[in-house]
């Protein structure tokens, strides 16, 4: 049956030469499995996508007649058409779940699979330097220009801040950490003594290990180090257990438009599963070679050996049901379902870990964690569960090895979250709010109700606050506490660490035992929030809360009128955001990046942010808030702004000098002017087609 497939040569070679060696799976068996999976699931995916379209047509017709309506009448209508389902009573029954998911709250990184260096950084971000995070960011105010090399005044500021944190989180039986002249361990006891002796977890040569709320902190003692020489107790660094889990992303943060791109992304995941991934690059004029870290060894207070993971527990995010890929074509030239291909390849790669063939272990519990995005309701979740079972059977895996992380980022999933969890209750290990995609889907779902509120105003709407709370409530009612992750979304300003420290602590207090961060440094600083907040205790406090799901039916349409200046500012902000992201996706093949806004503040942009901006402008066009001529004129002006912002980017292809022939500029317009017709307002069709054109013309 393999002959019925048209397989991109780069992908075919990757499977034969890299993915399968060492496993008892031949290329023919692998590709025959894909043929069977495609034949079984692609037609059913098509039926589910058609169901999405039919429901959207009914929503549009109702909103054209009733506008935003009221929550009660809207709920009655949604129930009548089968959009809103009765509440279910799921109870999570998942086995073989690693402690990092079940028991240990902490930061979660998301990293594109197309950049091995970043993937290695993320995998190794299980431990991060608090000293570096404080020294090199705005987490501490900087009152002078730093001296070249190591600035001792800044170092003193960092040491003092670390002492304050130690006093707060690991107080001594008496006195302050600032007064300690030496940390010593003798007879399984730490001197100076901690107020809570159980916080002392172990020691190693030059290291003292502390623990709180399931996370560890290491004092690294080295009097020969330049920081250790300055420190009052010879502490050269404070290491925090930081990125407890990491999602290696094959979806929103990558630009994979052909077999070559897909093979490169899969190669990173495989290298992480085998432990053989290597990245070599120039840094500071020197060649650096990066690999995954090994585990960390200590002596526990009782004298026994203690081993802690040196790496983040890795999950992988596959593509959604709506995506297809030309990396593999069927006999009639049809693109295969990308999520089906992803499931088969990523599960096969994980066999190297499950069978102990790699350098290090990822899942010590024997599971593979696959995050599945953009599912609409329980029928689509059920299909994913069935797909995972079929992949397990094809590969000879034990049943329920493939676990599912559910992204709660589409309106039909949010409203029916309990039913979605019930459909996957023996596999689900994760449910995460995705504010950005969820907002994009809200705009598209309510498209005909009227013009929506401005992007920043979405954050204070009733539906969004209800959505964030209800996600936690439903998960806790389903028994997630101590078994699975309740997640929250990304901090979008990678350079704004002071603001992150001030604001992101609200997420563990809201009952989330993981939340997304944009960098290893951010993970280290965000870990402080989990050291401060006992998430297990907080979840116990919230266990009886029930948030009314009718709050999610409050449609976020404008009330009153906007001034011309307000309209212009919103249009410019979103146009610049779209162009800043698209020009890198289409022109450079960069799927996620920090894009400066109009004020020059770097914001993380991916397809989710793009979905919001393009849907908002398309919605305003539909309802006459802005005219097409103004939109086109604004995009032309913003193209020049974005060109200037990217002038020093290697390989950058400017837009403004010839807008008509710029694939990136035309892609941006395509996203807006086809936004009403794009299924669910997704951006993949436009991005992929224009990126393919750009690659062909390069």
GIBELHU-V389477 format. One record per residue. RES is the residue in one letter. PHI is phi as a letter, one per 30 degrees, with the letter a starting at -180 (NA if undefined). PSI is psi as a letter, one per 20 degrees, with the letter a starting at -180 (none if undefined). Layout:
res: <RES RES>
phi: <PHI PHI>
psi: <PSI PSI>
//
This chain:
res: <X X X X X X X X X X X X X X X X X X X X X X X X X X X X X X X X X X X X X X X X X X X X X X X X X X X X X X X X X X X X X X X X X X X X X X X X X X X X X X X X X X X X X X X X X X X X X X X X X X X X X X X X X X X X X X X X X X X X X X X X X X X X X X X X X X X X X X X X X X X X X X X X X X X X X X X X X X X X X X X X X X X X X X X X X X X X X X X X X X X X X X X X X X X X X X X X X X X X X X X X X X X X X X X X X X X X X X X X X X X X X X X X X X X X X X X X X X X X X X X X X X X X X X X X X X X X X X X X X X X X X X X X X X X X X X X X X X X X X X X X X X X X X X X X X X X X X X X X X X X X X X X X X X X X X X X X X X X X X X X X X X X X X X X X X X X X X X X X X X X X X X X X X X X X X X X X X X X X X X X X X X X X X X X X X X X X X X X X X X X X X X X X X X X X X X X X X X X X X X X X X X X X X X X X X X X X X X X X X X X X X X X X X X X X X X X X X X X X X X X X X X X X X X X X X X X X X X X X X X X X X X X X X X X X X X X X X X X X X X X X X X X X X X X X X X X X X X X X X X X X X X X X X X X X X X X X X X X X X X X X X X X X X X X X X X X X X X X X X X X X X X X X X X X X X X X X X X X X X X X X X X X X X X X X X X X X X X X X X X X X X X X X X X X X X X X X X X X X X X X X X X X X X X X X X X X X X X X X X X X X X X X X X X X X X X X X X X X X X X X X X X X X X X X X X X X X X X X X X X X X X X X X X X X X X X X X X X X X X X X X X X X X X X X X X X X X X X X X X X>
phi: <NA e d d c c c e e d d d d e d d c b d c e j c c b d e d d d d d d d e d d d d d c e d d d e d d d d d e d d d d d d d d d d d d d c i d i b e d d d d d d d d d c i d c c d d c b d b d b c c h c d e d c d c c d l d b c b b d d d b e d d d d e d d d d e b b d d e d d d d c b d e c d c c a d d d e i c c d d d e d d d d d d d d d d d d d c b d d d a i c e d c d c a c b b b i i b c c d d d d c e d d d c l a b e i b b c c b a h i c c b c d c c a d d d d d e d d d d b i d d a c c c d c d d b b c d c c c d c b b c c a d d d d d d d d d d d d d d d d i c d b b c a c b i i b d c c c b d d d d c c b c d e d j d d b c c e c b d d c c b c d d d d d c b b d d b c d e c i d d d d d d d d e d d d d d d e d e d d d c i c c d b c c c d c i b b c c d c c h c c i d d d d d d d e d d d d d d e d d c i d d e i d d c b c c d d b b e d d e d c d d d d d d d b d c b d b a b b d c e d d d d e d d d d d c e d d k d d d d e d d e d c d d d d d d d d d d e d e d d d d d j d e i b a c c c b d d d c c d c c d d d d d d c d d d d d d d j d c a a d b c a e d d d d d d e e d d d d c d d d d d d d d c e c d b c d d d e d c d d d c d c i b c d d d d d d d d d d d d d d d d d d d d d d d d d c i c d a a d c d d d c i d d b d b b d d d d d d d d d d d d d d d e c i d b c e d d d d d d d d d d d d d d e d d c e c d e i d c e c d d a d d c d d d d d d d d e d d d c d d d d e i i d c d d d e d d d d d d d d d c d>
psi: <i h i i q o p p h h g g g g g h h g g h p i r l p q h g g g h h g g g g g g h h h g h h g h g h h h g g g g g h h h g g g g h h h i b h a r g g h g g g g h g h j j g o q q p r m q o p l p r l p q h h g h h o q r q p q p p p i i n h g h g g g g h i j h p q o h g g h h g j a j h p q o j r p q q q c p o h g g g h g g g g h h g g g g h g h m q r h q a q h i i p i p p q p p k j q p p q q q h n h i i o i a r r o j p p p r q p k i q q p p o o o n i i q h g h h h q i k k o h q o p p o e n h q p o o p j d h j q n o j a h g g g h g g h h g g g h h h i j j p q p p r p p k j q p p p p r q q a r p p r p r h j i r p p p q p i q q p p r p o r r r h i q r q j h p q r h j j p q q p h h g g g g g g h g g h i h h g h j k i r h r p f o i i k r p o o p o r l q n r h h h g h g g g h g h h h g g g h i k q p q k h o q p p p o m j q g h g g h k h h h g h h i k i j h p j p p p p n h g h h g g h g g g h j g i h r p r r q g h i h i j q g h g h h g g g h g g g g g h h i k h p j h r p o q r a q o i n h i m h g h g h h h i i h g h h i j p j q q q q i r h g h g g h h h h h h h h p n h g h g h h h i h i q o p p i i h i j o p m q q p a q q r h h g g g g g g g g h g h g g g h g h h h g g h i k o i p r o p p a h j j p p p p p a h g h h g g g h h g g h g h g h j j h q q g h h g g h g h g g h g h g h g h h j h j p p j p o q g h h n h h j o h g g h g g h g h g i j h h i p p j j q i h g g g g g h h h g g h h i none>
//
